[in-house]
Amino acid sequence: MIEIERKFLVTSEDFKSESFKKTRITQGFLNTDPERTVRVRLKGEQGFLTVKGKSTDNGLKRFEWEKEISKPDAEALLDLCEKGVIDKIRYEVKKGKYIFEIDEFFGNNEGLIMAELELEHENDSFEAPHWLGKEVTGDIKYYNSQLSQTPYNTW
């Protein structure tokens, strides 16, 4: 239930030709308080409800609980969410023993492309793809909950 994750900006669209999976994601937030966010997500035909706790000071670790819910339930809950729905396509790219999840954002966050990498331990090393740019782990403005409130195109 503890997630260890690093976030990076992406410098090119080369990841698209390397991806083995691509999924449309729509998500909203029932609560965007940094102490505890509650997210509703439609990932393809699957729905999910996720609770995330506050990140550690370095932004690497936080509590995460996720439960699959039905698509109709997710759609109904999305109607209750705070303003600012996130619309993105997630690409998955395998490098070494890890899978990079690359999100290409649309709507008010169009132009932003970020990669996330979940690690087993904070100090794990990994093979960095050539398209991996600046690390933004711990920079709260890149959290999806914040992007829903203050979109990329308003910076």
N, C-alpha and C positions, 0 to 999 in steps of 0.2 A: 504493500500500500504506500510505500515511499517511492516517489518517482525521482530519478536522477536524470536530468536532461540539460543538454547544451543547445543553444540557439545561435544561428549564423545567418548573415545576409548571403545572398547568392549573386554571383557576378556575371553569369551567363545562363542561357537556356539549354546548355549542353546536357543537363541532367535529364531532359525529356527523352532523348534517344537512349539513355542508360536505364530508364525506369522499367520495372517489370509489372507495375500496377498503377492505375490512375483512377481516382474516385472523387466525385463531386461531394462537397460537404457544405451544408447550411447549418449555422449554429447561432444560438442566441443565449442570453444570460438572464436567469431569474434573479441573480444577485451578483454584483461586480465589486463588492467590498473586498479589498486585498487580503483581509483576514480569512475569508472563505468565499470562494466564487462557486456558483451553481450554474452549470452549463447544460443546455439541451442541444443535442446534435442529431442531424439526419446525415448519415454517411451512406450514400447510395440508398438502398431500401431498408437500412437498419436504423433504429433509433437508439439513443444513449442518453442517460442522465449521469452527470459527473459532478462531484464535489471536490474542489481543490482547496487545500489549506494555504497558509502564508508561506512564502518561500524563505529559505535561509538567507542570511545576509549576502552571500555570494550568488544567490539565485539558482544554485544547482539542484537543491533538493526541496521537495514539499510533499505533503500528504496528498494522495489522489485516490478517490473511490469512484468506480464506474459501474453502472448497471445497464444492461441492454433492456430497452423497452420497445414496445411495438411502434411501427411507423405512425399509425393514427394517434397514439398517445404523444409521440414526439411532435407531431404537427399541431396538436391541441396545445401543448405546452409552449411551443414557439410563439403562439398567439398571445401568451401571457408575459413574454420576455420584455425586458427593458428595451428601449430604442437602440437601433444599431445592430442589425443582423449581419453576421459574417458570412460571406459567400466566397468559396475557394475551391480549387482543385488540388488534391493531394497526390503527389507522385511518390512512389517508393523506389529507392535505389539501394541495392546491396553493395557494400564495400567491405571486404574482409568479413568479419563475423557480425557486423552491424548493418542495420537498415536505416538509411537516412530518409526522413519524411520531409518532402519539399512542398511547401504550400505556395501556390500562385493565387494571389488575392484578386478579387473583382469588386465592382461597385465602388464605394468610397475608399477602399484600400487598394484599388487598381495601381499596378506598378510596383507593389511590394512583393518580393519573393524571399521566403525564409526557409531555412533548413533546420530541422530538429533532429537530435540524436539522443536516444535514451541509452544510458550506460548502466552497467551492473554495479560499478563502484565509481566514486568521484574521480579517482586518479587513473582510470582506465585510459590507455592510449588507443588511437584509432587511425585508420588510413584516411587522410583528408583528400577528397576529390579536388581536382583543379578548379572547379567552379565554386568552391566554398570560400566565402569572403570573410568580412569582419565578424568577430564573435560579439553577440549582443546578449549573451546569457546574463540575467539579472537586471537588464534595462527594462523597467516596467512598461515603458511605452510600446514595447514590442509584444506584450502579452495580449492574447486575443481579447480578453475581457476589456483591456484598455483601448484596443483598436476599435472595438464596437462603440466606445464612448467618444474617443478622439481619433478619428480615422486618419490614415496615412496622408490622404490628399489635403488635410487641413494643417499639416506641420509647416 
